[in-house]
Each structure stands twice: as structure tokens, then as C-alpha cells.
Amino acid sequence: MRFYSTNRKAPEVSFKKAVFKGLPEDNGLYMPAQIPLFHEDFMASLTRHSFHDIAFAMARMIIEDEIAEADLRTIIEEAFDFEVPVRNVHDNIYVLELFHGPTLAFKDFGARFMARVMGHFLKTDQREVHILVATSGDTGSAVAQGFLGVEGIRVTLLYPKGKVSKIQEQQLTTLGQNITALEVEGTFDDCQRLVKTAFLDEELKEKINLSSANSINIARLLPQSFYYTWAYSRLMNEAEKIYFCIPSGNFGNLCGGLLAKRMGLPVAGFIAATNVNDIVPQYLESGKFAPRLSVQTISNAMDVGNPSNFARLLDLYNNDHGKIAEDIRGVSFNDEQTRSLIREVYENHAYLMCPHTAIGYGGLKNFLDDGAKGIFLSTAHPAKFKDIVDPLIEGEVEIPERLARIIEKEKHAIPMEANYADFKSWLLEKH
Ligand SMILES: *Cc1c(COP(=O)(O)O)cnc(C)c1O
């Protein structure tokens, strides 16, 4: 499979090249040159497949023979060594829990897959790669965990000072080894700008082998399509129409679902749910894409003012706003509404959600008609947002063991202004 840039000015590349470049030189995003279609037999036998079977089949269709079958299977089995349950919450509303990985958030899917894919390619290459990651919380810890101790790879994480939860910060700053955290005086958008600028800096690229691991990396996007097919297979015999609702920030997760649909998954529709950073819901409504500065909310992993995957969303539909709006509905919730949703679902259905997940639930609840079933994606474990969740349930959310251990560790972070010149000289000094 070849991969082109959504800006159509950079040359097409192999999967390996797309993974290590991250961002094409024309500042677009990589997409597969053809989107392959599921075989009829595959769809007919879907309910009999395991999550690993589905993930392998989909990865194989896109990556083709650039990774040998046996190696790809190992990558998938090691990357997704945790459960991916679909549970009923009430009536026709289901949740796809994506938080059973090591960092308790859905970004483990993309990060663990990408880390193992890169590790696989680097084994034969014998070179060092420096990965830059801007994170609004969960990306960084997932990526860091994925790469921890992987030879030939250094990771630098940039996170906005004071804008991630205590637990998130501990996850970002306590790993050590080949992982360094920069505490940036600014917003997530500032962090993302520093990283994007570095990737376009020719002088820097001559000296350092830079690579990205954000949701813009194609190896992060692919695995985010696997679990849509899996969740669909769990419910396909019970409902005529199945909808997905995705709590969204950079829209990588939604793009994974759109990719699965283009491969032939007969999803009835998608709901894109955001916090007050509702740039995409507004676009769906008006046809106008108007990025703006992000606003801080309690669902901080979705505080994004200029969603980085928007170009992919447009590209999947040839820029046709009408077609996009046919498949995707937008909705947004403020913090007060988010809090009510957490409280309500806990009281009435004994199901506890993190603030992001609550927005996913809210997007689905008022939308479904009879005969349809809806699946909202749970993107993080509620314990990661204990400060917000505890007062709402008048109790204490239980902290899973793998999170409790991290809270005890000592923080190591390097302070950094949101200034490209400073960032660049720091990078050059390190090499
Ligand atoms: C990253 C993240 C999101 C948003 O996902 P996108 O792919 O950026 O839209 C939602 N919830 C949580 C917990 C996240 O970490």
C-alpha cells in the first residue's frame, strides 16, 4: 500500500516511510492510497472472530506485505494484551470500554501498536529515532508507556503546565529511561505548534531523526479503526442500525471509525461529541471550519481549538460538506452538563464515567430512535479524573493498582517557554 498526503504535494510513500516521517513535507496528513473493502466472507463470519482476528485482518488489508504475517500477528497480540469489552448501560445504549490498557485510556491502542511497528522496523535499520509528542494529557502517557525502554528510540513529551490532572502529570513525568517530559508555559495548542514547527524545520531535521507519535501518525490511526468493527460484531445480530458516538478532541478516534465504514462496516451513523471546544459540531452545522483558541474544560483531553485530524475527515469525503453531514452529527456539552451526565448515569444505572466518556454518553442519549442501538466510546477510566468524579458521586472512585503505583513516584520535568527558539536549542543541545 502507498500513502499520499492530504495536501497532495508531497510524494506517495510506503507504510514504513509514512510511520517514521509522521507528517508529510507539505504539512498534510498521510492516508492510504486505496481504501480496501472487507470481503463478503469476512463480514458474514464477523461474529465468530476475536478482537485479535479482526485487528489482524484490518491491519493486513492496509499494511499488506510490508510486515510479514507472523510478525504482524505478534505485534497485534502484544499491543492489545487486554480486554475490549462492550457492555450494556441501559436500554439500547452500550459502551465500548477502551480503557483497559496500561495507562487506562484509549490512546493505548494507537500508541502500543505504533511503538511495536516502529520497533519492528528499527530492528533491521540500526538507527536512532527521536519522537516528539505534544499531549493534552493522555497521549503522552500512552506513547511513553508504549516506547519505554525500546532501543533506538528517544521520546520527548510536551505538556501544558497546569492543564493536565495530577495523575496525568505523574504518568508523564515519572517514567525516566528514554522518556523526557517538558512542562510548557502555555496551552496544548502551543505544544502542538512547537512540535509541528520542528517537523517542518529543515535545519533541525538534518541533525535529528525526528518522528511523531500524535494522532496524526498513520500507525496511530489504523488501530483506532479495529475496535469499531469489533464492537459492531458484538451487536450486529441484535439491531438493524448501529450508531457510534465518539467524544472527540483531535478527531483521530472518529477518523478511525470513518475508515472502518469506508472499508465496508455498515455503521448507520456517527455522532461527534465535544466539550465547548465545538469547532467540528459548528462546521457540521454551518459548513464553515473556524479554528480558534481552545478553552479549558473538565474533559481536558478534548480541549482542542484546531483539530489535527480534520484534514483527514475532509479527505475521506472529498471535501463534500453535505456528505459529511449525512454521516456525522455534531453535539457539544459544557462542564455543568457533563457533570450532570456523570451523576445521572451513576445514580440511575450504577455506571461511572470519566468526563470525556460522559460527553460520549450524552451525545447518544437524546439521539437514538427505537430499533437502533448506540455504542458510545469510553475513552478513559474514571479514576484518572478522580478530582472531578468523586464530589459528583459523593464517594470515592476506586483507583486501579497500576495507577496507584505511579502516583507515589517522583516527578521529573524540564520547564520550557512556549517559544520555538528555546525548544529548538534545547533539542539541539541534547544531540
Ligand atoms: C485523546 C482523548 C480524547 C479525544 O480523542 P481524539 O482522537 O483526539 O478526538 C477523548 N478522551 C480521552 C480520554 C482522550 O485521551
The ligand as a Gaussian input file, in Angstrom:
#p B3LYP/6-31G(d) Opt

LIG

0 1
 C       -7.465000      11.991000      23.346000
 C       -8.701000      11.764000      24.097000
 C       -9.951000      12.054000      23.542000
 C      -10.095000      12.657000      22.161000
 O       -9.696000      11.788000      21.144000
 P       -9.368000      12.403000      19.670000
 O       -8.909000      11.235000      18.885000
 O       -8.291000      13.422000      19.876000
 O      -10.609000      13.003000      19.182000
 C      -11.072000      11.774000      24.287000
 N      -10.986000      11.271000      25.541000
 C       -9.800000      10.995000      26.108000
 C       -9.770000      10.454000      27.495000
 C       -8.619000      11.218000      25.411000
 O       -7.457000      10.947000      25.979000

